[in-house]
Amino acid sequence: TVLRNTADAFFTSGLYDAGYRYLNIDDCWAEYNRTENGQLEPDQEKFPPGQTLQDLIDYIHSRGLLFGIYSDAGERTCANHDP
């Protein structure tokens, strides 16, 4: 996936050696609306079974990198999603 390739690129491009450690993802990673309980859930099309968000995070951590994720406390995200 693009995000796994990005994690790998930290090493092939020299970013890791230069001190970069964080791979952050921005808006649009979650389903368009929150659950009935107000929880955010990863978009099932972007993170299908076998390629879940947790699988991605585990991979990033296994490479020695840190993972960051965007959220929003407002009514909508920049892409007009329900944060």
Backbone torsions as a table, in degrees:
resi	resn	phi	psi	omega
1	THR	NA	166.5	179.8
2	VAL	-59.9	-42.2	-176.7
3	LEU	-71.5	-36.1	174.4
4	ARG	-65.6	-42.1	177.9
5	ASN	-63.1	-35.9	177.3
6	THR	-64.4	-43.7	177.4
7	ALA	-59.8	-44.2	179.4
8	ASP	-63.6	-35.0	-178.3
9	ALA	-66.1	-21.3	174.9
10	PHE	-56.4	-32.8	-175.6
11	PHE	-91.5	-40.8	-177.8
12	THR	-74.1	-24.3	-178.2
13	SER	-96.4	-7.4	-179.2
14	GLY	89.1	2.5	-179.9
15	LEU	-62.1	-41.2	-179.4
16	TYR	-62.7	-45.4	178.8
17	ASP	-63.2	-26.5	178.9
18	ALA	-83.5	-2.7	175.4
19	GLY	106.1	-1.1	178.7
20	TYR	-74.7	133.8	-176.6
21	ARG	-131.9	-18.3	-174.6
22	TYR	-98.9	131.2	167.9
23	LEU	-112.3	114.5	-177.5
24	ASN	-112.7	140.1	172.7
25	ILE	-111.7	146.2	-174.4
26	ASP	-98.8	-152.2	-174.3
27	ASP	-60.1	164.1	171.9
28	CYS	76.8	18.1	175.8
29	TRP	-86.2	-21.3	-174.5
30	ALA	-99.5	164.7	171.8
31	GLU	-56.7	157.2	-175.6
32	TYR	-60.5	-38.5	-180.0
33	ASN	-120.0	155.0	175.0
34	ARG	-71.2	164.6	174.9
35	THR	-70.6	172.5	177.4
36	GLU	-59.2	-27.8	179.8
37	ASN	-87.8	3.5	178.5
38	GLY	84.8	11.5	-178.7
39	GLN	-87.4	145.6	170.2
40	LEU	-81.8	141.0	175.3
41	GLU	-131.0	140.8	178.1
42	PRO	-59.9	144.3	176.8
43	ASP	-60.9	121.7	-175.6
44	GLN	-69.4	-24.3	176.4
45	GLU	-75.8	-36.9	-179.7
46	LYS	-80.3	-27.9	-178.6
47	PHE	-130.7	72.1	-177.8
48	PRO	-74.0	167.8	176.8
49	PRO	-51.9	136.4	-177.1
50	GLY	88.8	-13.7	177.1
51	GLN	-138.5	43.0	-174.2
52	THR	-69.9	166.9	176.1
53	LEU	-59.9	-39.7	178.7
54	GLN	-64.5	-37.3	175.2
55	ASP	-60.1	-42.9	178.6
56	LEU	-63.0	-46.5	179.7
57	ILE	-60.4	-44.0	178.6
58	ASP	-60.2	-40.8	179.1
59	TYR	-63.9	-46.8	179.8
60	ILE	-59.4	-45.5	178.1
61	HIS	-64.0	-36.1	-179.8
62	SER	-65.0	-22.9	178.1
63	ARG	-85.6	-2.6	-179.4
64	GLY	86.5	14.6	179.4
65	LEU	-100.8	164.4	176.1
66	LEU	-106.5	153.4	-174.3
67	PHE	-119.7	134.3	175.0
68	GLY	-125.5	150.4	-177.5
69	ILE	-138.9	139.0	-178.9
70	TYR	-82.0	142.4	169.1
71	SER	-145.4	-178.7	-178.5
72	ASP	-147.0	138.8	178.9
73	ALA	-91.4	-6.2	-178.8
74	GLY	-81.1	-169.5	-179.5
75	GLU	-76.2	-31.4	-179.2
76	ARG	-141.7	153.3	174.0
77	THR	-83.0	179.0	179.2
78	CYS	-60.2	-30.8	179.0
79	ALA	-89.1	12.5	178.6
80	ASN	69.9	25.2	173.9
81	HIS	-84.6	159.1	175.0
82	ASP	-81.0	103.6	-171.2
83	PRO	-63.9	NA	NA
